[in-house]
Amino acid sequence: MSRFTEVKDLVASLEEDFEKFYEKGNKAAGTRVRNGMQEIKNLAQDIRKEVTEIKNSSK
């Protein structure tokens, strides 16, 4: 469950940059959003691998 909390925290930390980019057109915030989304993608992939390993080990 700590991984899930990590994803939630990362999404929450990007909220301000999303607002800056979409509402104010701040390009630097857009770069931070893209980097953060890449981190989320990598973390999600790690979680998927972990879940698969746990699921397959119980067989």
mmCIF file of the C-alpha atoms, coordinates in Angstrom:
data_MODEL
# 
_entry.id   MODEL 
# 
loop_
_atom_site.group_PDB 
_atom_site.id 
_atom_site.type_symbol 
_atom_site.label_atom_id 
_atom_site.label_alt_id 
_atom_site.label_comp_id 
_atom_site.label_asym_id 
_atom_site.label_entity_id 
_atom_site.label_seq_id 
_atom_site.pdbx_PDB_ins_code 
_atom_site.Cartn_x 
_atom_site.Cartn_y 
_atom_site.Cartn_z 
_atom_site.occupancy 
_atom_site.B_iso_or_equiv 
_atom_site.pdbx_formal_charge 
_atom_site.auth_seq_id 
_atom_site.auth_comp_id 
_atom_site.auth_asym_id 
_atom_site.auth_atom_id 
_atom_site.pdbx_PDB_model_num 
ATOM 1  C CA . MET A 1 1  ? 0.000  0.000   0.000   1.00 0.00 ? 1  MET A CA 1 
ATOM 2  C CA . SER A 1 2  ? 2.934  2.366   0.451   1.00 0.00 ? 2  SER A CA 1 
ATOM 3  C CA . ARG A 1 3  ? 3.356  2.440   -3.333  1.00 0.00 ? 3  ARG A CA 1 
ATOM 4  C CA . PHE A 1 4  ? -0.250 3.592   -3.717  1.00 0.00 ? 4  PHE A CA 1 
ATOM 5  C CA . THR A 1 5  ? 0.362  6.374   -1.204  1.00 0.00 ? 5  THR A CA 1 
ATOM 6  C CA . GLU A 1 6  ? 3.461  7.351   -3.156  1.00 0.00 ? 6  GLU A CA 1 
ATOM 7  C CA . VAL A 1 7  ? 1.376  7.679   -6.353  1.00 0.00 ? 7  VAL A CA 1 
ATOM 8  C CA . LYS A 1 8  ? -1.250 9.780   -4.574  1.00 0.00 ? 8  LYS A CA 1 
ATOM 9  C CA . ASP A 1 9  ? 1.395  12.077  -3.095  1.00 0.00 ? 9  ASP A CA 1 
ATOM 10 C CA . LEU A 1 10 ? 3.067  12.522  -6.465  1.00 0.00 ? 10 LEU A CA 1 
ATOM 11 C CA . VAL A 1 11 ? -0.214 13.410  -8.154  1.00 0.00 ? 11 VAL A CA 1 
ATOM 12 C CA . ALA A 1 12 ? -1.045 15.873  -5.384  1.00 0.00 ? 12 ALA A CA 1 
ATOM 13 C CA . SER A 1 13 ? 2.370  17.500  -5.680  1.00 0.00 ? 13 SER A CA 1 
ATOM 14 C CA . LEU A 1 14 ? 1.752  18.164  -9.378  1.00 0.00 ? 14 LEU A CA 1 
ATOM 15 C CA . GLU A 1 15 ? -1.581 19.917  -8.866  1.00 0.00 ? 15 GLU A CA 1 
ATOM 16 C CA . GLU A 1 16 ? -0.089 23.399  -8.589  1.00 0.00 ? 16 GLU A CA 1 
ATOM 17 C CA . ASP A 1 17 ? 2.012  22.922  -11.720 1.00 0.00 ? 17 ASP A CA 1 
ATOM 18 C CA . PHE A 1 18 ? -1.040 21.690  -13.644 1.00 0.00 ? 18 PHE A CA 1 
ATOM 19 C CA . GLU A 1 19 ? -2.884 24.869  -12.691 1.00 0.00 ? 19 GLU A CA 1 
ATOM 20 C CA . LYS A 1 20 ? 0.072  27.074  -13.613 1.00 0.00 ? 20 LYS A CA 1 
ATOM 21 C CA . PHE A 1 21 ? 0.431  25.409  -16.997 1.00 0.00 ? 21 PHE A CA 1 
ATOM 22 C CA . TYR A 1 22 ? -3.213 25.099  -18.049 1.00 0.00 ? 22 TYR A CA 1 
ATOM 23 C CA . GLU A 1 23 ? -4.583 28.292  -16.543 1.00 0.00 ? 23 GLU A CA 1 
ATOM 24 C CA . LYS A 1 24 ? -1.617 30.659  -16.793 1.00 0.00 ? 24 LYS A CA 1 
ATOM 25 C CA . GLY A 1 25 ? 0.319  29.181  -19.692 1.00 0.00 ? 25 GLY A CA 1 
ATOM 26 C CA . ASN A 1 26 ? 3.521  28.769  -17.675 1.00 0.00 ? 26 ASN A CA 1 
ATOM 27 C CA . LYS A 1 27 ? 5.773  26.642  -19.895 1.00 0.00 ? 27 LYS A CA 1 
ATOM 28 C CA . ALA A 1 28 ? 8.209  25.730  -17.111 1.00 0.00 ? 28 ALA A CA 1 
ATOM 29 C CA . ALA A 1 29 ? 5.298  24.296  -15.150 1.00 0.00 ? 29 ALA A CA 1 
ATOM 30 C CA . GLY A 1 30 ? 4.425  22.241  -18.227 1.00 0.00 ? 30 GLY A CA 1 
ATOM 31 C CA . THR A 1 31 ? 7.908  20.741  -18.167 1.00 0.00 ? 31 THR A CA 1 
ATOM 32 C CA . ARG A 1 32 ? 7.506  19.859  -14.492 1.00 0.00 ? 32 ARG A CA 1 
ATOM 33 C CA . VAL A 1 33 ? 4.123  18.266  -15.269 1.00 0.00 ? 33 VAL A CA 1 
ATOM 34 C CA . ARG A 1 34 ? 5.663  16.167  -18.035 1.00 0.00 ? 34 ARG A CA 1 
ATOM 35 C CA . ASN A 1 35 ? 8.492  15.038  -15.769 1.00 0.00 ? 35 ASN A CA 1 
ATOM 36 C CA . GLY A 1 36 ? 6.060  14.222  -12.984 1.00 0.00 ? 36 GLY A CA 1 
ATOM 37 C CA . MET A 1 37 ? 3.826  12.252  -15.310 1.00 0.00 ? 37 MET A CA 1 
ATOM 38 C CA . GLN A 1 38 ? 6.856  10.242  -16.445 1.00 0.00 ? 38 GLN A CA 1 
ATOM 39 C CA . GLU A 1 39 ? 7.610  9.458   -12.797 1.00 0.00 ? 39 GLU A CA 1 
ATOM 40 C CA . ILE A 1 40 ? 4.002  8.341   -12.322 1.00 0.00 ? 40 ILE A CA 1 
ATOM 41 C CA . LYS A 1 41 ? 4.263  6.129   -15.383 1.00 0.00 ? 41 LYS A CA 1 
ATOM 42 C CA . ASN A 1 42 ? 7.459  4.497   -14.113 1.00 0.00 ? 42 ASN A CA 1 
ATOM 43 C CA . LEU A 1 43 ? 6.033  4.029   -10.636 1.00 0.00 ? 43 LEU A CA 1 
ATOM 44 C CA . ALA A 1 44 ? 2.848  2.510   -12.078 1.00 0.00 ? 44 ALA A CA 1 
ATOM 45 C CA . GLN A 1 45 ? 4.925  0.083   -14.138 1.00 0.00 ? 45 GLN A CA 1 
ATOM 46 C CA . ASP A 1 46 ? 6.878  -0.946  -11.035 1.00 0.00 ? 46 ASP A CA 1 
ATOM 47 C CA . ILE A 1 47 ? 3.616  -1.517  -9.161  1.00 0.00 ? 47 ILE A CA 1 
ATOM 48 C CA . ARG A 1 48 ? 2.267  -3.641  -12.021 1.00 0.00 ? 48 ARG A CA 1 
ATOM 49 C CA . LYS A 1 49 ? 5.401  -5.809  -11.949 1.00 0.00 ? 49 LYS A CA 1 
ATOM 50 C CA . GLU A 1 50 ? 5.167  -6.180  -8.179  1.00 0.00 ? 50 GLU A CA 1 
ATOM 51 C CA . VAL A 1 51 ? 1.503  -7.179  -8.311  1.00 0.00 ? 51 VAL A CA 1 
ATOM 52 C CA . THR A 1 52 ? 2.212  -9.733  -11.036 1.00 0.00 ? 52 THR A CA 1 
ATOM 53 C CA . GLU A 1 53 ? 5.089  -11.222 -9.039  1.00 0.00 ? 53 GLU A CA 1 
ATOM 54 C CA . ILE A 1 54 ? 2.954  -11.510 -5.901  1.00 0.00 ? 54 ILE A CA 1 
ATOM 55 C CA . LYS A 1 55 ? 0.039  -12.950 -7.851  1.00 0.00 ? 55 LYS A CA 1 
ATOM 56 C CA . ASN A 1 56 ? 2.203  -15.555 -9.603  1.00 0.00 ? 56 ASN A CA 1 
ATOM 57 C CA . SER A 1 57 ? 4.115  -16.531 -6.471  1.00 0.00 ? 57 SER A CA 1 
ATOM 58 C CA . SER A 1 58 ? 0.911  -17.609 -4.744  1.00 0.00 ? 58 SER A CA 1 
ATOM 59 C CA . LYS A 1 59 ? 0.179  -20.280 -7.358  1.00 0.00 ? 59 LYS A CA 1 
# 
